[in-house]
Amino acid sequence: MNSRFNSAMNDKLECIGWWKCFLILLCSIMIFMGCAKDELDSSSQRILKFGTDTVTFDTVFQTIGSATRSVRIYNPSSKSIVLSKVYLNQGSVSQYRFNIDGSPSPIAQNITILPQDSAWIFIEVTINPHINSLVVQDSLVIESNGGRQVIILHAYGQNAYYHRGEIINSNTTWLNDKPHVILSQNTSSGFVPGVIIPSGRTLTIAAGCSLHFGSNAGLLVQGNLRSLGTASSKIKMRGLRLEKQYLKAAGQWLGILIERKSTNNLIEYTSIDETAFGIWMGFQATTNYAAMTDASRASLILRNSSIKNGYYWTLRSLNNEIRVENCEFYTATDYLAQLYLGGNYTFVNSTFFNIQSKDQKGLLAMSNQIYDDVSKSKFKNKLTLAKFENCIFQTNVDEAISIALDTTINQMSDYLFQNSIYTSKSNFSNASFVDCIRNQDAKFTSTTIDKENLKPITGSPAIDKGKSNALTNDINGDARPKGGQVDIGAYEF
């Protein structure tokens, strides 16, 4: 019995010894293979793949709160990659925090991602809607093999309405209980530059609304826009950045782009500030001068409004219909108002001022023609009407007004400047300038850059020199006239 038992045990031990040798060999192979996998990819050309290049926290924060998002970093290499450093661009002052594979912010170092494997980054932001900017931005920087890649972090920082690449699908009214933030968006259907109002739809902006636009965002009007501010509750449109250095800085957003055939648009008691293009009437995504016919004209009534700090211009129109009352236009690098290829225009009691043109451009450029650099062709169209009554044109360049009409299709009687003040070093004048004042300082309250106040002061030649008309108030809603006669310009003294 003991003999058989001992024999069996010896057989089992021999068997176990064989398996032990096999397991040791297997482990050695696995260790070798593991070492092969751990070979590092040191190529400076290796690019990590991200689940997204932008992380957006789209929660509307009613009170102080936080939200968390995650991003996957994928290593497509057949070798391991070491993330030498991961950090927030704004460092310790950032409102964001992150955690990668258990390594918390502000800096994570020497994170290895195995071949064909991935790591997760968890990102958190805490927002105080009472003190933070409308949009809180930062970036997460990932350094590996001497290269540097970035993930953009984007959070809505205040309690506001956010319109990101929005297409208005029904008649809509924006309320004034919270600011409106308009942002552009890349979609599967293409790029949406802010908010689009399609044909057949109306967007009404209520009095007192405050609109803030991000870069490459604006209002693209195919249907109808009604911006209905009042004297006591004006509408404000400006850029997204609220910091002091961005105040009145031109070019922060696109502007209001009103496409051809968009009619009956109305803008009242509205400030349009810090744009690239101000108001662009008859806008086309692809320019086609031949399509700028009288039948395709867009139309706009603009009242008691300020269009200012436009990078290129404050108003541009190619053969459209515009009526302007009690408005001011100031500061751009080009002509403030550009009226080309004909059209139908009436400006009453409006003020134009600019001392910041880079190329010594004037205030108003008007023509019944335009030259196309692409086709090397000149297009012409009759100017139906251009009337400027009780308007001020003041600038520091030689000529405030530039008129270039093909006299075979238009005569001087097709345009009129009446009871207006303008500057002209050549003393430009003709029969279409009636009861005008030339080369006299309008004497505004302030012409200091970024502190402009275009209301006349005592001694201004604009006081009581206007032509009587049907206007009963000025740009601020103050009564007209206040003296024996209406004043020239947007403001009543």
C-alpha positions as CSV (number, residue, x, y, z in Angstrom):
1,M,0.0,0.0,0.0
2,N,2.7,2.5,1.0
3,S,4.8,1.4,-2.0
4,R,1.9,2.1,-4.4
5,F,1.2,5.4,-2.7
6,N,4.8,6.5,-2.9
7,S,5.0,5.5,-6.6
8,A,1.8,7.5,-7.3
9,M,3.1,10.6,-5.5
10,N,6.4,10.4,-7.4
11,D,4.4,10.3,-10.7
12,K,2.4,13.4,-9.6
13,L,5.5,15.3,-8.6
14,E,7.1,14.5,-11.9
15,C,3.9,15.8,-13.6
16,I,3.9,18.9,-11.5
17,G,7.6,19.5,-12.2
18,W,6.9,19.3,-15.9
19,W,4.0,21.8,-15.6
20,K,6.2,24.0,-13.5
21,C,8.9,24.1,-16.2
22,F,6.2,24.8,-18.8
23,L,4.8,27.7,-16.8
24,I,8.2,29.2,-16.2
25,L,8.8,29.0,-20.0
26,L,5.4,30.5,-20.7
27,C,6.0,33.3,-18.3
28,S,9.4,34.0,-19.9
29,I,7.8,34.2,-23.3
30,M,5.1,36.6,-22.1
31,I,7.7,38.7,-20.3
32,F,9.6,38.9,-23.6
33,M,6.5,39.7,-25.5
34,G,5.6,42.3,-22.9
35,C,9.0,43.9,-23.2
36,A,8.5,44.0,-27.0
37,K,5.2,45.8,-26.5
38,D,6.7,48.3,-24.1
39,E,9.1,49.5,-26.8
40,L,8.5,53.2,-27.0
41,D,7.6,55.1,-30.1
42,S,9.8,58.2,-30.1
43,S,8.9,59.5,-33.6
44,S,8.3,63.2,-33.5
45,Q,5.7,62.6,-36.3
46,R,3.5,60.4,-34.3
47,I,0.1,62.1,-33.7
48,L,-2.2,61.0,-31.0
49,K,-5.9,60.6,-31.9
50,F,-8.6,62.4,-29.8
51,G,-12.2,61.6,-29.4
52,T,-12.8,65.3,-30.0
53,D,-10.7,68.4,-30.5
54,T,-13.2,70.6,-28.6
55,V,-14.9,69.9,-25.3
56,T,-18.1,72.0,-24.8
57,F,-19.9,72.3,-21.5
58,D,-23.3,73.3,-22.7
59,T,-25.1,73.3,-19.4
60,V,-26.8,76.6,-18.6
61,F,-25.7,77.3,-15.1
62,Q,-28.5,78.8,-13.0
63,T,-26.3,79.0,-9.8
64,I,-22.7,78.1,-9.0
65,G,-22.2,74.6,-10.3
66,S,-19.9,72.2,-12.0
67,A,-20.0,69.7,-14.9
68,T,-17.7,66.9,-16.0
69,R,-16.9,65.7,-19.6
70,S,-14.5,63.0,-20.8
71,V,-12.2,62.7,-23.7
72,R,-10.5,59.6,-25.0
73,I,-6.8,59.8,-26.2
74,Y,-6.0,56.9,-28.5
75,N,-2.5,55.7,-29.4
76,P,-2.6,54.3,-33.0
77,S,1.1,53.2,-32.9
78,S,2.4,49.7,-32.7
79,K,4.6,51.0,-29.9
80,S,3.9,52.7,-26.6
81,I,3.8,56.5,-26.4
82,V,4.7,58.5,-23.3
83,L,2.8,61.7,-22.6
84,S,5.6,63.7,-21.2
85,K,3.3,66.4,-19.8
86,V,-0.4,67.2,-19.8
87,Y,-1.5,70.6,-18.4
88,L,-4.0,73.4,-18.6
89,N,-2.9,76.4,-20.6
90,Q,-4.1,78.9,-18.0
91,G,-2.4,76.9,-15.2
92,S,-3.5,77.5,-11.6
93,V,-5.9,80.3,-12.5
94,S,-7.9,78.1,-14.8
95,Q,-11.5,77.3,-13.9
96,Y,-11.0,73.8,-15.3
97,R,-9.5,70.7,-13.7
98,F,-8.6,67.4,-15.2
99,N,-7.7,63.8,-14.2
100,I,-5.9,61.4,-16.5
101,D,-5.5,57.8,-15.4
102,G,-5.7,58.8,-11.8
103,S,-3.2,61.7,-12.1
104,P,-5.0,64.9,-11.2
105,S,-4.3,68.5,-12.5
106,P,-2.6,70.9,-12.6
107,I,0.1,68.9,-14.3
108,A,0.3,65.2,-15.2
109,Q,3.7,63.7,-16.3
110,N,5.0,60.6,-17.9
111,I,1.7,58.9,-18.7
112,T,2.3,55.8,-20.9
113,I,-0.3,54.7,-23.4
114,L,0.3,51.1,-24.7
115,P,0.1,50.4,-28.5
116,Q,-3.4,50.4,-29.9
117,D,-4.7,51.4,-26.5
118,S,-6.2,54.6,-25.1
119,A,-6.4,56.7,-22.0
120,W,-9.3,58.7,-20.6
121,I,-9.1,62.3,-19.5
122,F,-11.9,63.6,-17.2
123,I,-12.4,67.4,-17.3
124,E,-14.4,69.4,-14.9
125,V,-15.3,73.1,-14.8
126,T,-16.9,75.1,-12.0
127,I,-18.8,78.2,-13.0
128,N,-20.1,81.1,-11.0
129,P,-22.7,82.7,-13.4
130,H,-22.6,85.9,-11.4
131,I,-19.0,86.8,-12.0
132,N,-17.7,84.7,-14.9
133,S,-17.6,85.8,-18.5
134,L,-20.3,84.7,-21.0
135,V,-18.0,82.0,-22.3
136,V,-15.2,80.5,-20.2
137,Q,-12.4,79.1,-22.4
138,D,-9.1,77.3,-21.9
139,S,-7.1,74.5,-23.5
140,L,-5.7,71.2,-22.4
141,V,-2.1,70.8,-23.7
142,I,-0.7,67.3,-24.4
143,E,3.0,67.0,-25.0
144,S,4.7,63.9,-26.3
145,N,7.9,63.1,-28.2
146,G,8.6,66.8,-28.5
147,G,5.2,67.5,-30.1
148,R,2.3,69.5,-28.8
149,Q,-1.4,68.9,-29.3
150,V,-4.3,70.9,-27.9
151,I,-7.9,70.2,-26.9
152,I,-10.1,73.3,-26.7
153,L,-12.2,73.7,-23.6
154,H,-15.4,75.7,-23.9
155,A,-18.0,76.4,-21.2
156,Y,-21.0,78.8,-21.0
157,G,-20.2,80.9,-18.0
158,Q,-23.4,82.9,-17.4
159,N,-27.1,82.3,-17.2
160,A,-28.0,83.2,-20.8
161,Y,-29.7,81.9,-23.9
162,Y,-27.2,80.2,-26.2
163,H,-27.7,80.0,-29.9
164,R,-25.0,77.9,-31.5
165,G,-25.4,77.5,-35.2
166,E,-29.1,77.9,-34.8
167,I,-31.6,77.9,-37.7
168,I,-34.9,79.6,-36.8
169,N,-37.5,77.0,-37.8
170,S,-40.6,79.1,-36.9
171,N,-41.6,82.7,-36.1
172,T,-39.6,83.4,-32.9
173,T,-39.3,86.1,-30.3
174,W,-36.2,86.5,-28.2
175,L,-37.0,87.8,-24.7
176,N,-34.9,90.2,-22.6
177,D,-34.8,88.3,-19.3
178,K,-31.3,86.9,-20.0
179,P,-28.5,87.8,-22.5
180,H,-28.4,86.0,-25.8
181,V,-25.1,84.5,-26.9
182,I,-24.7,83.7,-30.6
183,L,-22.0,81.3,-31.7
184,S,-21.0,79.8,-35.0
185,Q,-21.1,76.0,-35.5
186,N,-19.7,73.4,-37.9
187,T,-22.4,70.9,-38.6
188,S,-22.8,67.8,-40.8
189,S,-24.6,70.0,-43.3
190,G,-21.9,72.7,-43.3
191,F,-20.9,75.8,-41.4
192,V,-23.6,77.9,-39.7
193,P,-22.4,81.4,-39.1
194,G,-24.4,82.1,-35.9
195,V,-28.1,82.3,-36.4
196,I,-29.9,81.9,-39.8
197,I,-33.4,83.3,-40.3
198,P,-34.7,81.3,-43.3
199,S,-37.1,82.7,-45.9
200,G,-40.6,82.8,-44.6
201,R,-39.5,83.1,-41.0
202,T,-39.4,86.1,-38.7
203,L,-37.1,86.7,-35.7
204,T,-38.3,89.4,-33.4
205,I,-35.9,90.8,-30.8
206,A,-37.7,92.3,-27.9
207,A,-36.8,95.7,-26.4
208,G,-34.1,95.6,-23.8
209,C,-32.4,92.5,-25.3
210,S,-28.6,92.1,-25.0
211,L,-27.0,90.1,-27.8
212,H,-23.3,88.9,-27.7
213,F,-21.7,87.4,-30.8
214,G,-18.7,85.1,-31.0
215,S,-16.1,85.2,-33.7
216,N,-17.4,84.3,-37.2
217,A,-21.0,84.6,-35.9
218,G,-23.7,87.0,-36.8
219,L,-27.4,87.2,-38.0
220,L,-27.9,85.9,-41.5
221,V,-31.3,87.2,-42.6
222,Q,-33.0,85.4,-45.5
223,G,-36.5,85.9,-44.0
224,N,-37.4,88.9,-41.8
225,L,-35.7,90.6,-38.8
226,R,-37.4,92.9,-36.4
227,S,-35.2,94.5,-33.8
228,L,-37.7,96.4,-31.7
229,G,-35.9,98.5,-29.1
230,T,-37.5,101.6,-27.5
231,A,-36.0,104.9,-26.3
232,S,-36.1,103.6,-22.7
233,S,-35.2,100.0,-23.4
234,K,-32.6,99.8,-26.2
235,I,-31.3,96.6,-27.8
236,K,-27.6,96.1,-27.7
237,M,-25.6,93.9,-30.1
238,R,-21.8,93.5,-29.5
239,G,-19.0,91.0,-29.3
240,L,-18.7,88.2,-26.8
241,R,-15.6,89.3,-24.9
242,L,-16.5,91.5,-21.9
243,E,-13.0,92.4,-20.8
244,K,-12.0,96.1,-21.0
245,Q,-9.4,95.6,-23.7
246,Y,-12.2,94.3,-26.1
247,L,-14.5,97.2,-25.5
248,K,-15.3,98.9,-28.8
249,A,-12.7,96.8,-30.6
250,A,-13.9,96.3,-34.2
251,G,-14.2,93.0,-36.0
252,Q,-15.3,90.7,-33.1
253,W,-18.3,89.4,-35.0
254,L,-19.7,89.4,-38.5
255,G,-22.6,91.8,-38.2
256,I,-26.2,91.7,-39.7
257,L,-26.1,90.2,-43.2
258,I,-29.4,90.7,-45.0
259,E,-29.7,88.6,-48.1
260,R,-31.3,89.6,-51.4
261,K,-35.1,89.4,-51.5
262,S,-35.3,89.8,-47.7
263,T,-37.9,92.6,-47.3
264,N,-39.7,94.6,-44.6
265,N,-36.8,94.4,-42.1
266,L,-37.0,96.8,-39.2
267,I,-34.3,97.9,-36.7
268,E,-35.3,100.5,-34.1
269,Y,-33.4,101.8,-31.1
270,T,-30.6,99.3,-31.5
271,S,-26.8,99.6,-31.0
272,I,-24.7,97.5,-33.4
273,D,-21.1,97.6,-32.2
274,E,-17.7,95.9,-32.8
275,T,-18.6,94.1,-36.0
276,A,-16.6,93.3,-39.2
277,F,-19.4,94.4,-41.6
278,G,-22.0,96.4,-39.7
279,I,-25.2,96.0,-41.7
280,W,-24.6,94.3,-45.1
281,M,-27.7,94.7,-47.3
282,G,-28.2,92.3,-50.2
283,F,-25.5,89.9,-48.9
284,Q,-24.6,87.0,-51.2
285,A,-22.5,84.0,-50.0
286,T,-21.1,83.9,-53.6
287,T,-21.1,87.3,-55.3
288,N,-23.2,87.5,-58.4
289,Y,-23.5,91.1,-59.6
290,A,-25.8,90.2,-62.5
291,A,-28.3,88.9,-59.9
292,M,-28.4,92.3,-58.1
293,T,-31.5,93.4,-59.9
294,D,-34.2,95.8,-58.8
295,A,-36.6,92.8,-58.4
296,S,-34.2,91.1,-56.0
297,R,-33.8,94.2,-53.7
298,A,-33.7,93.7,-49.9
299,S,-35.4,96.4,-47.9
300,L,-34.8,97.8,-44.4
301,I,-36.1,100.6,-42.2
302,L,-33.4,101.7,-39.7
303,R,-34.5,104.1,-37.0
304,N,-32.9,105.7,-33.9
305,S,-29.9,103.4,-34.0
306,S,-26.1,103.4,-33.7
307,I,-23.9,101.4,-36.1
308,K,-20.4,101.9,-34.9
309,N,-16.9,100.4,-34.7
310,G,-17.2,98.3,-37.9
311,Y,-13.9,96.9,-39.1
312,Y,-14.6,97.4,-42.8
313,W,-17.8,99.5,-42.9
314,T,-20.9,100.2,-41.0
315,L,-23.4,100.0,-43.8
316,R,-23.0,98.4,-47.3
317,S,-25.6,98.0,-49.9
318,L,-25.6,97.0,-53.6
319,N,-28.9,98.0,-55.2
320,N,-31.3,97.7,-52.2
321,E,-33.9,99.8,-50.6
322,I,-33.1,101.5,-47.2
323,R,-34.8,104.3,-45.2
324,V,-32.8,105.7,-42.3
325,E,-34.0,108.1,-39.6
326,N,-32.2,109.5,-36.6
327,C,-29.2,107.2,-36.9
328,E,-25.5,107.6,-36.3
329,F,-22.6,105.8,-38.1
330,Y,-19.1,106.1,-36.9
331,T,-15.6,104.5,-37.0
332,A,-14.4,102.1,-39.8
333,T,-11.3,101.5,-41.8
334,D,-13.1,102.1,-45.2
335,Y,-16.0,104.3,-46.3
336,L,-18.6,104.2,-43.5
337,A,-21.6,103.9,-45.9
338,Q,-21.2,102.2,-49.3
339,L,-24.1,102.5,-51.7
340,Y,-23.1,100.8,-55.0
341,L,-24.9,99.6,-58.2
342,G,-27.9,101.8,-57.8
343,G,-30.7,101.4,-55.2
344,N,-33.3,103.5,-53.4
345,Y,-32.1,105.4,-50.3
346,T,-33.4,108.0,-48.0
347,F,-31.4,109.2,-45.0
348,V,-33.1,111.8,-42.6
349,N,-31.4,113.4,-39.6
350,S,-28.4,111.1,-39.5
351,T,-24.8,111.6,-38.5
352,F,-21.7,110.2,-40.1
353,F,-18.3,110.5,-38.4
354,N,-14.9,108.9,-38.9
355,I,-11.3,109.8,-38.1
356,Q,-9.8,106.3,-38.2
357,S,-9.8,105.3,-41.9
358,K,-6.5,103.6,-42.7
359,D,-6.5,104.7,-46.4
360,Q,-8.0,108.2,-46.0
361,K,-11.4,107.0,-47.1
362,G,-14.4,109.3,-46.7
363,L,-17.7,108.7,-45.1
364,L,-20.1,108.0,-48.0
365,A,-19.3,106.3,-51.3
366,M,-22.2,106.3,-53.8
367,S,-22.2,104.9,-57.4
368,N,-24.5,103.4,-60.0
369,Q,-21.8,100.9,-61.1
370,I,-19.2,98.5,-59.8
371,Y,-16.2,96.7,-61.2
372,D,-15.8,93.0,-60.8
373,D,-12.1,92.0,-60.5
374,V,-12.9,88.4,-61.2
375,S,-14.7,88.7,-64.5
376,K,-12.9,92.0,-65.4
377,S,-16.3,93.5,-66.1
378,K,-18.2,96.6,-65.1
379,F,-21.8,96.3,-64.0
380,K,-24.2,99.2,-64.0
381,N,-27.7,99.9,-62.6
382,K,-29.7,103.1,-62.3
383,L,-29.8,104.8,-59.0
384,T,-33.5,105.2,-58.3
385,L,-33.1,107.8,-55.5
386,A,-30.6,108.9,-53.0
387,K,-31.8,111.6,-50.6
388,F,-29.8,113.0,-47.6
389,E,-31.8,115.4,-45.5
390,N,-30.5,117.1,-42.3
391,C,-27.4,114.9,-42.2
392,I,-23.9,115.6,-40.9
393,F,-20.8,114.2,-42.6
394,Q,-17.7,115.1,-40.6
395,T,-14.2,113.5,-41.1
396,N,-10.5,114.4,-41.0
397,V,-9.9,113.3,-44.6
398,D,-10.1,115.5,-47.7
399,E,-13.5,114.5,-49.0
400,A,-16.4,113.2,-46.9
401,I,-18.5,112.3,-49.9
402,S,-17.5,110.4,-53.0
403,I,-20.0,110.2,-55.9
404,A,-19.3,108.3,-59.1
405,L,-22.3,108.1,-61.4
406,D,-22.4,107.1,-65.0
407,T,-24.3,110.1,-66.4
408,T,-25.7,108.0,-69.3
409,I,-28.1,106.3,-66.8
410,N,-28.3,108.9,-64.0
411,Q,-28.5,112.6,-63.6
412,M,-27.7,114.9,-60.7
413,S,-31.4,115.3,-60.1
414,D,-31.5,111.6,-59.0
415,Y,-29.7,112.5,-55.7
416,L,-30.1,115.3,-53.2
417,F,-28.2,116.6,-50.2
418,Q,-30.4,119.1,-48.4
419,N,-29.7,121.1,-45.2
420,S,-26.7,119.0,-44.5
421,I,-23.2,119.6,-43.1
422,Y,-20.2,118.1,-44.9
423,T,-16.5,118.5,-45.3
424,S,-14.7,119.0,-48.6
425,K,-11.3,120.4,-49.1
426,S,-12.0,120.8,-52.8
427,N,-15.2,122.7,-52.0
428,F,-17.1,120.1,-53.9
429,S,-20.7,121.3,-54.6
430,N,-23.3,121.2,-57.4
431,A,-27.0,121.8,-57.9
432,S,-27.8,118.6,-55.9
433,F,-26.5,120.3,-52.7
434,V,-29.3,122.6,-51.4
435,D,-29.0,124.8,-48.4
436,C,-25.9,122.8,-47.2
437,I,-23.1,123.9,-44.9
438,R,-19.6,123.1,-46.1
439,N,-16.4,122.9,-44.1
440,Q,-17.7,123.9,-40.7
441,D,-17.0,121.9,-37.5
442,A,-20.2,120.3,-36.3
443,K,-18.9,120.7,-32.7
444,F,-19.7,117.3,-31.2
445,T,-19.6,116.7,-27.5
446,S,-16.6,114.3,-27.9
447,T,-14.6,113.1,-30.8
448,T,-12.1,111.3,-28.7
449,I,-11.5,107.7,-30.0
450,D,-13.6,105.2,-28.1
451,K,-15.3,108.0,-26.3
452,E,-17.3,109.5,-29.2
453,N,-20.5,111.5,-28.4
454,L,-21.9,113.0,-31.5
455,K,-24.5,115.2,-29.8
456,P,-23.9,118.9,-30.8
457,I,-22.8,121.4,-28.2
458,T,-23.5,125.1,-27.9
459,G,-22.3,127.0,-31.0
460,S,-22.8,124.0,-33.3
461,P,-23.9,125.1,-36.9
462,A,-26.3,122.1,-36.7
463,I,-28.6,123.8,-34.2
464,D,-31.9,125.0,-35.7
465,K,-30.6,124.7,-39.2
466,G,-32.5,121.6,-40.4
467,K,-35.4,121.3,-42.8
468,S,-38.8,120.7,-41.2
469,N,-40.0,117.2,-41.5
470,A,-42.3,114.6,-39.9
471,L,-39.8,113.4,-37.3
472,T,-41.0,114.1,-33.8
473,N,-38.0,112.8,-31.8
474,D,-34.3,112.2,-32.1
475,I,-32.0,109.2,-31.7
476,N,-32.6,109.2,-27.9
477,G,-36.3,109.7,-28.2
478,D,-36.1,113.3,-27.2
479,A,-38.6,115.7,-28.8
480,R,-37.9,117.4,-32.1
481,P,-37.7,120.3,-32.5
482,K,-36.5,121.8,-29.2
483,G,-36.0,125.3,-30.6
484,G,-37.4,127.3,-33.4
485,Q,-36.3,124.7,-36.0
486,V,-35.2,121.1,-36.2
487,D,-31.5,120.5,-35.7
488,I,-29.2,118.8,-38.3
489,G,-28.0,115.3,-37.4
490,A,-29.2,112.4,-35.2
491,Y,-29.4,114.4,-32.0
492,E,-31.5,117.4,-31.0
493,F,-29.6,119.9,-28.9
